[in-house]
Amino acid sequence: MWFLGLLSCGLLSFLNQFFSYRTEPLIITQITVQVAVLPIGHFLAAVLPTAKFRIPGFGSRLFSLNPSPFNMKEHVLISIFANAGSAFGNGSAYAVMIIDIIKAFYRRKISFFAGWLLIITTQVLGYGWAGLLRKYVVEPAHMWWPSTLVQVSLFRYKGAYRTQEVAIKVLKSECGSSDMQRQFSQEVYIMRKVRHKIVVQFMGDCTKPASLCIVTEYMSGGNVYDYLLKQKCTFRLPSLLKVAILSKGMTYLHQNNIIHR
């Protein structure tokens, strides 16, 4: 996590700043790093050695180049690292333009330490305010930020439970809504009753009002509707057999008075 985080922060900061002086600048956004890091993280987790070692000066603490399988927490932290090195994932750091104006237009000198302190302060100021006001601007369900929906959707639709990939359905609504609580409880009640090898398996839920979610088995192939749309040829016997197997799951739902939509 530290290696990919620092590397992505440095690359995103350098490349965005390098291309920012062009007439048509090339902007590398945070979502680019977020998507690229996912396969790299899983690859490094598979090939790096898991042996532990000690570093002089750190006492009896053990370190490893591959401490654990690549997970969502590491993915989020790497994205935060990358975001800290640019204009919140969308261009070069804001304060660099201030230093450019001071030098180019006002012909004034500014020391490296003062410029570095200005850039670092403006970059981490947002994280500081977000931490102080977390109760009011981060946790409430009604405080949603459109610009971060892409990143959040990538993180939240899939997770891991005991090294198994799972799907996470997040219910977004007004915090504390009684109607939402009722619908959520009803859906969880129904899914807990459903146990069949053909039906998606229910694995758990979170009842915290600010983050109601349902955890189910992750289906990497998508849903049946998308699969049927992709089929541009006539169904042959193997495909028809799969449809027949799926009908067993539908029959199970109907026998339990559950309508599938």
PAZAPA-449767 format. One record per residue (C-alpha): residue in three letters; residue number from 1; x, y, z. Coordinates in pm, 1 decimal, m for minus. Layout:
# PAZAPA-449767
(node ALA,NUM,(X,Y,Z));
...
END
This chain:
# PAZAPA-449767
(node MET,1,(0.0,0.0,0.0));
(node TRP,2,(276.1,244.9,91.5));
(node PHE,3,(473.0,175.3,m225.3));
(node LEU,4,(176.3,214.7,m461.5));
(node GLY,5,(42.1,510.9,m263.8));
(node LEU,6,(365.0,711.2,m270.5));
(node LEU,7,(432.4,614.1,m632.1));
(node SER,8,(84.8,718.5,m748.8));
(node CYS,9,(107.7,1044.7,m552.3));
(node GLY,10,(443.4,1132.0,m708.8));
(node LEU,11,(345.2,1032.5,m1062.5));
(node LEU,12,(10.1,1210.5,m1055.0));
(node SER,13,(168.5,1525.9,m914.5));
(node PHE,14,(462.5,1526.3,m1158.7));
(node LEU,15,(268.1,1443.4,m1475.8));
(node ASN,16,(m14.2,1688.8,m1411.1));
(node GLN,17,(231.9,1966.4,m1329.4));
(node PHE,18,(453.1,1881.9,m1628.5));
(node PHE,19,(164.0,1904.7,m1875.9));
(node SER,20,(m15.8,2195.4,m1705.3));
(node TYR,21,(191.8,2460.2,m1888.7));
(node ARG,22,(73.4,2343.1,m2231.8));
(node THR,23,(m201.9,2522.5,m2421.7));
(node GLU,24,(m406.1,2202.1,m2409.9));
(node PRO,25,(m288.0,2036.5,m2086.9));
(node LEU,26,(m310.4,1663.2,m2036.0));
(node ILE,27,(m494.9,1600.0,m1709.1));
(node ILE,28,(m460.4,1264.0,m1537.5));
(node THR,29,(m750.2,1228.9,m1295.5));
(node GLN,30,(m782.1,1032.6,m974.6));
(node ILE,31,(m1014.8,776.9,m1132.1));
(node THR,32,(m733.1,684.0,m1373.5));
(node VAL,33,(m507.6,590.7,m1083.7));
(node GLN,34,(m795.2,422.7,m904.5));
(node VAL,35,(m866.6,190.3,m1196.9));
(node ALA,36,(m499.0,124.6,m1279.5));
(node VAL,37,(m398.9,41.2,m922.3));
(node LEU,38,(m657.6,m235.7,m877.5));
(node PRO,39,(m495.8,m496.3,m1109.3));
(node ILE,40,(m145.9,m384.2,m1007.8));
(node GLY,41,(m230.5,m433.0,m640.0));
(node HIS,42,(m366.8,m782.9,m696.7));
(node PHE,43,(m64.0,m869.9,m912.9));
(node LEU,44,(185.8,m755.9,m647.9));
(node ALA,45,(m8.2,m942.3,m378.7));
(node ALA,46,(28.7,m1259.6,m586.1));
(node VAL,47,(401.0,m1235.1,m672.7));
(node LEU,48,(570.4,m1055.0,m380.8));
(node PRO,49,(727.4,m1275.9,m110.8));
(node THR,50,(538.9,m1305.6,218.6));
(node ALA,51,(851.8,m1359.7,429.6));
(node LYS,52,(883.6,m1130.1,732.4));
(node PHE,53,(1200.7,m948.1,836.2));
(node ARG,54,(1326.7,m696.4,1091.0));
(node ILE,55,(1471.7,m351.6,1024.8));
(node PRO,56,(1750.1,m223.8,1253.6));
(node GLY,57,(1625.1,51.9,1480.3));
(node PHE,58,(1262.7,m67.2,1488.3));
(node GLY,59,(1305.2,m318.9,1768.7));
(node SER,60,(1120.4,m648.6,1743.0));
(node ARG,61,(864.0,m526.4,1489.9));
(node LEU,62,(826.9,m749.3,1184.6));
(node PHE,63,(788.2,m615.5,830.9));
(node SER,64,(688.7,m780.1,504.9));
(node LEU,65,(681.6,m678.9,139.1));
(node ASN,66,(348.0,m858.1,109.5));
(node PRO,67,(162.4,m826.4,443.1));
(node SER,68,(m182.3,m937.8,322.2));
(node PRO,69,(m406.1,m981.4,14.8));
(node PHE,70,(m487.8,m656.1,m163.3));
(node ASN,71,(m816.1,m528.2,m18.8));
(node MET,72,(m1056.5,m237.3,m54.4));
(node LYS,73,(m904.7,m45.2,238.5));
(node GLU,74,(m564.0,m39.2,69.7));
(node HIS,75,(m728.4,58.8,m259.1));
(node VAL,76,(m900.8,356.2,m94.6));
(node LEU,77,(m584.1,469.5,84.2));
(node ILE,78,(m380.7,454.5,m237.7));
(node SER,79,(m644.5,670.5,m409.0));
(node ILE,80,(m623.2,920.1,m121.4));
(node PHE,81,(m243.8,927.1,m160.9));
(node ALA,82,(m279.9,1001.7,m532.2));
(node ASN,83,(m542.9,1265.8,m464.4));
(node ALA,84,(m316.7,1446.4,m217.0));
(node GLY,85,(m56.5,1511.8,m486.8));
(node SER,86,(m283.9,1695.8,m729.1));
(node ALA,87,(m580.6,1933.2,m740.9));
(node PHE,88,(m806.5,1679.8,m572.4));
(node GLY,89,(m747.9,1432.0,m852.7));
(node ASN,90,(m808.6,1680.6,m1133.5));
(node GLY,91,(m493.6,1859.1,m1243.1));
(node SER,92,(m185.1,2005.7,m1078.2));
(node ALA,93,(m175.7,2127.5,m718.5));
(node TYR,94,(m357.6,2457.2,m667.4));
(node ALA,95,(m82.4,2644.1,m484.0));
(node VAL,96,(170.9,2588.9,m763.6));
(node MET,97,(m12.3,2853.4,m967.5));
(node ILE,98,(31.2,3099.0,m679.3));
(node ILE,99,(406.5,3044.8,m684.4));
(node ASP,100,(412.5,3079.4,m1064.6));
(node ILE,101,(228.0,3413.5,m1045.0));
(node ILE,102,(461.6,3543.6,m773.8));
(node LYS,103,(767.9,3462.8,m983.7));
(node ALA,104,(640.9,3535.4,m1337.5));
(node PHE,105,(422.3,3843.9,m1286.4));
(node TYR,106,(546.3,4006.4,m965.7));
(node ARG,107,(915.4,3920.0,m1015.6));
(node ARG,108,(946.3,3822.0,m651.4));
(node LYS,109,(1149.2,3540.1,m506.0));
(node ILE,110,(1007.7,3274.9,m278.8));
(node SER,111,(1220.9,3016.8,m101.6));
(node PHE,112,(1181.5,2646.9,m162.4));
(node PHE,113,(1071.6,2584.9,195.9));
(node ALA,114,(805.1,2858.1,184.7));
(node GLY,115,(671.6,2730.2,m148.7));
(node TRP,116,(671.8,2370.6,m30.3));
(node LEU,117,(492.7,2466.0,292.6));
(node LEU,118,(229.6,2662.8,97.7));
(node ILE,119,(159.5,2370.4,m137.3));
(node ILE,120,(145.0,2107.9,137.5));
(node THR,121,(m79.8,2326.6,355.2));
(node THR,122,(m335.6,2387.5,82.0));
(node GLN,123,(m334.2,2021.9,m22.3));
(node VAL,124,(m401.3,1876.3,323.3));
(node LEU,125,(m628.7,2155.5,446.9));
(node GLY,126,(m933.1,1989.2,292.1));
(node TYR,127,(m861.8,1659.5,467.1));
(node GLY,128,(m829.5,1843.6,797.6));
(node TRP,129,(m1164.2,2020.0,761.0));
(node ALA,130,(m1327.8,1696.5,646.5));
(node GLY,131,(m1202.5,1524.9,960.9));
(node LEU,132,(m1320.1,1804.1,1191.5));
(node LEU,133,(m1662.7,1825.4,1025.4));
(node ARG,134,(m1700.1,1454.6,952.5));
(node LYS,135,(m2016.8,1427.8,1160.3));
(node TYR,136,(m2188.4,1694.1,949.3));
(node VAL,137,(m2045.9,1673.9,594.8));
(node VAL,138,(m1922.9,1314.7,554.6));
(node GLU,139,(m2135.0,1068.5,752.4));
(node PRO,140,(m2493.2,1198.3,691.1));
(node ALA,141,(m2656.5,1016.8,399.3));
(node HIS,142,(m2814.1,1337.6,264.5));
(node MET,143,(m2470.9,1502.9,221.4));
(node TRP,144,(m2378.8,1360.0,m119.2));
(node TRP,145,(m2112.5,1498.3,m350.8));
(node PRO,146,(m2172.3,1441.7,m726.5));
(node SER,147,(m1804.3,1477.2,m818.2));
(node THR,148,(m1709.7,1175.7,m603.7));
(node LEU,149,(m1986.1,939.9,m716.1));
(node VAL,150,(m1756.6,770.7,m970.7));
(node GLN,151,(m1490.9,688.9,m710.9));
(node VAL,152,(m1739.1,584.2,m442.9));
(node SER,153,(m1934.3,361.0,m681.8));
(node LEU,154,(m1617.4,173.3,m777.6));
(node PHE,155,(m1528.1,118.7,m412.9));
(node ARG,156,(m1870.5,31.5,m278.1));
(node TYR,157,(m2024.7,m207.3,m526.2));
(node LYS,158,(m1768.9,m477.7,m450.2));
(node GLY,159,(m1579.7,m577.1,m139.0));
(node ALA,160,(m1423.1,m875.6,34.8));
(node TYR,161,(m1546.6,m1099.5,315.2));
(node ARG,162,(m1294.5,m1352.0,447.1));
(node THR,163,(m1097.0,m1334.6,118.7));
(node GLN,164,(m1416.8,m1389.5,m83.9));
(node GLU,165,(m1538.6,m1120.2,m322.7));
(node VAL,166,(m1886.4,m997.6,m234.6));
(node ALA,167,(m2134.7,m747.7,m376.7));
(node ILE,168,(m2239.2,m455.4,m155.1));
(node LYS,169,(m2571.3,m285.9,m217.2));
(node VAL,170,(m2578.8,56.5,m49.9));
(node LEU,171,(m2918.7,214.0,10.6));
(node LYS,172,(m2896.1,589.7,m40.0));
(node SER,173,(m3176.7,792.9,113.5));
(node GLU,174,(m3251.7,1047.8,381.5));
(node CYS,175,(m3080.1,955.0,705.2));
(node GLY,176,(m3331.3,828.1,959.9));
(node SER,177,(m3618.4,789.5,713.3));
(node SER,178,(m3875.4,551.2,862.7));
(node ASP,179,(m3990.7,443.1,516.3));
(node MET,180,(m3634.4,355.3,417.6));
(node GLN,181,(m3585.2,161.0,740.6));
(node ARG,182,(m3904.7,m34.5,674.4));
(node GLN,183,(m3808.1,m119.2,314.9));
(node PHE,184,(m3457.6,m216.5,422.0));
(node SER,185,(m3583.6,m444.2,701.0));
(node GLN,186,(m3833.1,m606.7,466.3));
(node GLU,187,(m3570.0,m677.4,201.7));
(node VAL,188,(m3327.5,m822.0,457.1));
(node TYR,189,(m3605.5,m1039.5,602.7));
(node ILE,190,(m3688.1,m1183.5,260.7));
(node MET,191,(m3326.1,m1242.4,158.4));
(node ARG,192,(m3250.1,m1422.8,485.2));
(node LYS,193,(m3524.7,m1672.9,407.5));
(node VAL,194,(m3393.1,m1745.8,57.0));
(node ARG,195,(m3144.8,m2035.5,53.1));
(node HIS,196,(m3089.7,m2205.1,m281.0));
(node LYS,197,(m2776.8,m2287.8,m480.7));
(node ILE,198,(m2917.5,m2115.8,m791.8));
(node VAL,199,(m3020.7,m1796.3,m608.6));
(node VAL,200,(m2767.7,m1528.3,m509.9));
(node GLN,201,(m2658.0,m1597.0,m153.5));
(node PHE,202,(m2730.3,m1343.9,121.7));
(node MET,203,(m2420.2,m1294.2,340.0));
(node GLY,204,(m2499.3,m1009.3,577.4));
(node ASP,205,(m2621.9,m654.5,629.5));
(node CYS,206,(m2534.8,m329.0,804.4));
(node THR,207,(m2812.6,m161.4,1003.6));
(node LYS,208,(m2632.9,164.0,1081.4));
(node PRO,209,(m2873.7,439.1,961.2));
(node ALA,210,(m2603.6,641.5,785.5));
(node SER,211,(m2485.9,343.2,580.3));
(node LEU,212,(m2756.9,84.1,526.5));
(node CYS,213,(m2618.6,m190.8,306.8));
(node ILE,214,(m2677.5,m551.0,207.4));
(node VAL,215,(m2390.4,m791.6,136.2));
(node THR,216,(m2452.8,m1071.1,m113.3));
(node GLU,217,(m2259.5,m1314.8,m327.0));
(node TYR,218,(m2070.5,m1137.0,m607.0));
(node MET,219,(m2166.0,m1246.9,m959.6));
(node SER,220,(m1877.1,m1151.8,m1189.4));
(node GLY,221,(m2073.9,m1232.8,m1504.6));
(node GLY,222,(m2345.3,m975.5,m1439.4));
(node ASN,223,(m2719.9,m1034.2,m1447.8));
(node VAL,224,(m2921.0,m1250.7,m1686.3));
(node TYR,225,(m3070.3,m952.4,m1867.8));
(node ASP,226,(m2728.0,m817.9,m1971.5));
(node TYR,227,(m2617.8,m1167.2,m2071.2));
(node LEU,228,(m2917.9,m1212.3,m2299.5));
(node LEU,229,(m2857.4,m874.6,m2463.4));
(node LYS,230,(m2499.8,m972.1,m2547.2));
(node GLN,231,(m2607.5,m1291.9,m2720.6));
(node LYS,232,(m2628.5,m1207.8,m3091.6));
(node CYS,233,(m2670.1,m1565.7,m3210.3));
(node THR,234,(m2933.5,m1830.9,m3158.5));
(node PHE,235,(m2923.9,m2031.0,m2837.4));
(node ARG,236,(m2764.6,m2371.1,m2866.4));
(node LEU,237,(m2807.7,m2669.3,m2638.2));
(node PRO,238,(m2549.7,m2565.8,m2369.8));
(node SER,239,(m2713.9,m2223.6,m2333.7));
(node LEU,240,(m3060.7,m2379.6,m2319.6));
(node LEU,241,(m2943.7,m2612.3,m2043.0));
(node LYS,242,(m2823.0,m2311.7,m1842.4));
(node VAL,243,(m3163.3,m2148.2,m1885.9));
(node ALA,244,(m3327.4,m2468.7,m1761.8));
(node ILE,245,(m3105.8,m2462.5,m1451.8));
(node LEU,246,(m3199.1,m2098.8,m1388.8));
(node SER,247,(m3565.9,m2192.5,m1405.3));
(node LYS,248,(m3513.4,m2408.2,m1095.4));
(node GLY,249,(m3420.3,m2096.0,m901.4));
(node MET,250,(m3728.5,m1914.0,m1031.7));
(node THR,251,(m3947.0,m2208.7,m930.6));
(node TYR,252,(m3798.8,m2200.6,m580.2));
(node LEU,253,(m3879.8,m1829.0,m546.2));
(node HIS,254,(m4236.3,m1875.7,m670.8));
(node GLN,255,(m4294.9,m2164.1,m430.7));
(node ASN,256,(m4205.8,m1927.0,m146.1));
(node ASN,257,(m4445.7,m1659.3,m275.1));
(node ILE,258,(m4160.2,m1433.6,m390.5));
(node ILE,259,(m4200.3,m1247.4,m719.2));
(node HIS,260,(m3873.5,m1191.0,m907.7));
(node ARG,261,(m3841.6,m866.8,m1102.1));
END
